[in-house]
Amino acid sequence: MDRRLFVAALAGTSALPALSAPRFAPGAIRRLLDAADVARSRGRALVDPATGGWQGSAEEAQRFAADEEFWEPVQRAFDLDRTWINLNNGGCSPAPTHVMAQLERDLRYSNELPVIHMWRDLEPRIEVVRRELAREFGCDPEELAVTRNASEALLTLIHGIDLKPGDEVLLSNQNYGRMINGWKQRARRQGIVVKEISFPVPCTTPQQIVDAFAAGITPRTRVMEITHITNLTGQILPVKELVAMARARGVETFVDGAHAFAQFPFTRDELGCDYYGTSLHKWLLAPIGTGFLYVRRDRIPRVWPLYAENDGQAADIRKYEEVGTHPAANHNAVSVSLAFHRALGAARKSARLVYLRDRWAKRLLAEGAGRVRVLTPLDSPWGGGLGFFDVDGLDPAKLGDWLYSKHRVVQTPIVHPEFKGIRVTPNVYTSLDEIDRFAELVLTAIHKGLA
């Protein structure tokens, strides 16, 4: 394989300005080239130089999902503590080694003379990051603000839309807690009304979710906030149908995509949304402290920023980035994470995450003596790589502590008013041995207890 062509494709296109081209650690290039050679041996290219990303079919992605020769060199693109099994990548995921190398180089360069190196040299590169994120999401770059996480993006919307006392906001009781708290603060300060609806888990009939939200809308409803995929059970919501239903009733819809972007492929137009916020330190494998906020162009003047905008910025998406002094290195390294993501291919990556989920989930169902419930839709488009299970007779907090303290397995016990269990979120670096070890431990707990 032509290494120059490969690296050019990873960087985007050869026509990009020099400042946009990410720099790669030689070891990471070797590992990706190993994966490229495996892909080529299967008759498929890892990267299509004409597009900067793998464009294979869903069927081809499925075939690659179980191809350990392909994923083993990808796993070696990370520097990890393998004495732990990390199954909480849904909180924060490690970034690949070459992403961290880019981050560290820029931080050191910034520190030499921050007012010149950081502000003058590095900060302007955010425009390349904006352009490439917009390309991936399928929107105009002038509609995408680079933020520090999904919370900042969604709270900008929550506190930025004009509401008056008595106006209603409709949420699910499975929304992320920080967003719910943001709305409740507005209720305490300004007298708006926050209403919560419920929907069943797992849910493989999306119309049930649409109907639940529709039933909660009244003439006073002004905003509906939904999750693209819940951080609890990994239930994917029918965003396009929910947005269309709410829009027909004159209700704005904010979409929290913290766990969706780069976990499975989609674009803005496939959702039809006007507002979207996400984190990039989960599934895009970007440095901690990166995210984005999308606001459709004609809505930008109507949503206030969290921090005061400059004169002339009322209709400028950059007003949402006025957060004061911050490191440019974090958001600039997103360009390297995007290159890595595109090299793997969004469909192929998504298929791998589902394959890992099914490996542990279906084994627990088959060997768990009928005591295991998986609350994530399996064999369904309404579930992704994030999985959630409960064991009858085992307290999830105690099981989670046993896995963590006795066996060094990191996972996420969750107790919700309507369900309880453990969330499991592997990532592309997770090995089959680690997945199998986790499943064996849970089965041991089921059959022998937590002694």
VENCOR-V936578 format. One record per residue. N is the residue number from 1. PHI is phi in whole degrees, -180 to 180 (* if undefined). PSI is psi in whole degrees, -180 to 180 (none if undefined). Layout:
n = {N;N}
phi = {PHI;PHI}
psi = {PSI;PSI}
This chain:
n = {1;2;3;4;5;6;7;8;9;10;11;12;13;14;15;16;17;18;19;20;21;22;23;24;25;26;27;28;29;30;31;32;33;34;35;36;37;38;39;40;41;42;43;44;45;46;47;48;49;50;51;52;53;54;55;56;57;58;59;60;61;62;63;64;65;66;67;68;69;70;71;72;73;74;75;76;77;78;79;80;81;82;83;84;85;86;87;88;89;90;91;92;93;94;95;96;97;98;99;100;101;102;103;104;105;106;107;108;109;110;111;112;113;114;115;116;117;118;119;120;121;122;123;124;125;126;127;128;129;130;131;132;133;134;135;136;137;138;139;140;141;142;143;144;145;146;147;148;149;150;151;152;153;154;155;156;157;158;159;160;161;162;163;164;165;166;167;168;169;170;171;172;173;174;175;176;177;178;179;180;181;182;183;184;185;186;187;188;189;190;191;192;193;194;195;196;197;198;199;200;201;202;203;204;205;206;207;208;209;210;211;212;213;214;215;216;217;218;219;220;221;222;223;224;225;226;227;228;229;230;231;232;233;234;235;236;237;238;239;240;241;242;243;244;245;246;247;248;249;250;251;252;253;254;255;256;257;258;259;260;261;262;263;264;265;266;267;268;269;270;271;272;273;274;275;276;277;278;279;280;281;282;283;284;285;286;287;288;289;290;291;292;293;294;295;296;297;298;299;300;301;302;303;304;305;306;307;308;309;310;311;312;313;314;315;316;317;318;319;320;321;322;323;324;325;326;327;328;329;330;331;332;333;334;335;336;337;338;339;340;341;342;343;344;345;346;347;348;349;350;351;352;353;354;355;356;357;358;359;360;361;362;363;364;365;366;367;368;369;370;371;372;373;374;375;376;377;378;379;380;381;382;383;384;385;386;387;388;389;390;391;392;393;394;395;396;397;398;399;400;401;402;403;404;405;406;407;408;409;410;411;412;413;414;415;416;417;418;419;420;421;422;423;424;425;426;427;428;429;430;431;432;433;434;435;436;437;438;439;440;441;442;443;444;445;446;447;448;449;450;451}
phi = {*;-71;-65;-65;-65;-62;-66;-62;-67;-61;-74;125;-146;-69;-84;-68;-64;-57;-67;-87;-75;-68;-101;-120;-70;-56;-63;-66;-61;-61;-68;-68;-66;-60;-64;-63;-65;-63;-60;-64;-65;-91;84;-133;-87;-68;-130;-95;-58;-74;-121;78;-159;-74;-122;-69;-81;-63;-65;-66;-61;-62;-66;-76;-57;-104;-90;-68;-63;-76;-82;-61;-67;-64;-61;-81;-80;-120;-97;-134;-92;-82;-78;-110;-106;-95;-115;-127;-76;-71;-79;-146;-106;-60;-94;-59;-57;-73;-69;-65;-64;-63;-59;-65;-62;-70;-63;-67;-64;-59;-68;-65;-163;-55;-67;-100;-66;-81;-74;-84;-88;-94;-58;-60;-70;-59;-67;-71;-61;-58;-61;-73;-64;-63;-60;-70;-81;89;-132;-74;-56;-77;-116;-127;-102;-88;-116;-95;180;-68;-61;-61;-63;-72;-69;-59;-68;-60;-91;-98;-90;-73;-138;-123;-52;94;-65;-106;-122;-111;-129;-98;-75;-106;-66;-65;-57;-65;-70;-59;-64;-61;-67;-66;-65;-62;-63;-68;-83;-124;79;-74;-115;-105;-117;-119;-113;-123;-143;-72;-131;-72;-128;-109;-117;-60;-61;-60;-71;-60;-64;-65;-69;-59;-68;-86;-80;-126;-59;-96;-72;-114;-138;-125;-111;-129;-98;-70;-139;-71;-79;-95;-107;79;-73;-87;-95;-77;-60;-59;-69;-66;-62;-64;-62;-68;-61;-64;-103;75;-110;-77;-124;-97;-114;-93;-109;-55;-103;-97;-61;77;-84;-146;-79;-168;-131;-54;-69;-72;-98;71;-88;-104;-143;-155;-130;-152;-100;-113;-92;-104;-93;-81;67;-89;-61;-62;97;-136;-168;-148;-123;-106;-133;-57;-51;-75;-94;-57;-64;-92;-114;-69;-78;-65;-113;-58;-79;-83;-57;87;-101;-55;-109;-103;-59;-70;-63;-80;-104;-81;-111;89;-63;-154;-72;-77;-60;-60;-73;-68;-69;-58;-61;-73;-63;-63;-62;-64;-60;-69;-65;-69;94;-60;-69;-67;-64;-61;-62;-65;-63;-67;-61;-64;-60;-65;-62;-84;-66;-72;-68;-63;-64;-75;-114;-92;57;74;-99;-98;-118;-103;-96;-102;-61;-101;50;-151;-70;-98;-136;-126;-78;-79;-123;-143;-139;-134;-117;-60;91;-118;-69;-62;-67;-70;-63;-62;-67;-63;-64;-75;-79;-94;-129;58;-113;-91;-150;-133;-68;-136;-122;-109;-55;-110;-164;-148;163;-125;-91;-126;-135;-72;-139;-64;-85;-69;-91;-65;-60;-69;-62;-67;-62;-60;-61;-62;-65;-63;-65;-61;-62;-66;-89;-122;87;-99;-61}
psi = {138;110;-36;-42;-40;-49;-38;-40;-39;-39;-13;-88;157;-12;-6;150;154;-35;-18;-18;119;151;142;141;136;-38;-39;-40;-43;-41;-41;-36;-34;-46;-37;-40;-39;-45;-42;-37;-22;4;18;147;140;-42;134;108;-22;-22;-16;9;158;134;31;170;169;-35;-41;-38;-42;-39;-36;-21;-35;14;94;-27;-32;-44;-22;-47;-28;-41;-32;0;2;143;114;160;97;6;-11;152;110;105;32;53;-12;-20;-67;139;146;148;153;156;-42;-22;-45;-35;-41;-45;-47;-40;-43;-36;-43;-41;-42;-43;-21;-38;78;-43;-22;-57;-43;-52;-44;-44;-46;-40;-39;-19;-9;-26;-32;-42;-44;-47;-44;-37;-41;-39;-42;-39;-24;38;176;136;-27;8;7;120;138;120;-175;-15;177;-34;-47;-42;-49;-37;-27;-45;-46;-43;-8;-15;137;126;157;162;135;-18;144;144;133;127;169;150;5;9;160;139;-39;-36;-42;-43;-36;-44;-39;-34;-42;-37;-43;-38;-35;-3;18;168;124;123;141;139;167;152;155;153;138;159;117;6;90;-25;-27;-39;-43;-44;-37;-43;-43;-38;-23;-11;135;174;-17;-2;129;-33;144;126;128;159;142;-46;134;148;-2;-67;-7;22;122;131;152;79;-47;-45;-38;-44;-45;-42;-46;-41;-39;-21;10;25;131;147;122;134;123;108;32;-37;2;-48;122;-1;-38;153;139;167;167;-45;-25;-20;-31;21;161;-18;138;134;145;163;153;-4;12;-84;-20;-13;33;167;153;136;33;142;-176;157;126;131;123;142;-44;-9;-16;-45;-18;-10;118;147;162;-38;150;136;163;162;135;3;8;-35;16;125;-24;-13;-24;-3;3;76;9;-171;133;158;132;-24;-39;-54;-28;-31;-14;-32;-34;-40;-40;-41;-43;-45;-45;-34;-41;-38;124;-41;-41;-41;-45;-43;-39;-44;-41;-38;-44;-42;-48;-31;-43;-40;-46;-29;-43;-39;-40;-34;7;21;30;9;-5;132;128;119;10;133;123;154;45;146;-5;15;150;-146;-17;124;155;130;159;147;121;126;-5;123;125;-33;-42;-41;-44;-42;-39;-44;-39;-54;-32;-29;4;44;117;125;-172;96;138;132;113;154;-23;-9;168;160;-161;130;137;121;85;175;-175;-20;-10;132;161;-33;-40;-41;-45;-38;-44;-48;-42;-40;-44;-41;-37;-44;-38;-45;-25;-7;-177;16;none}
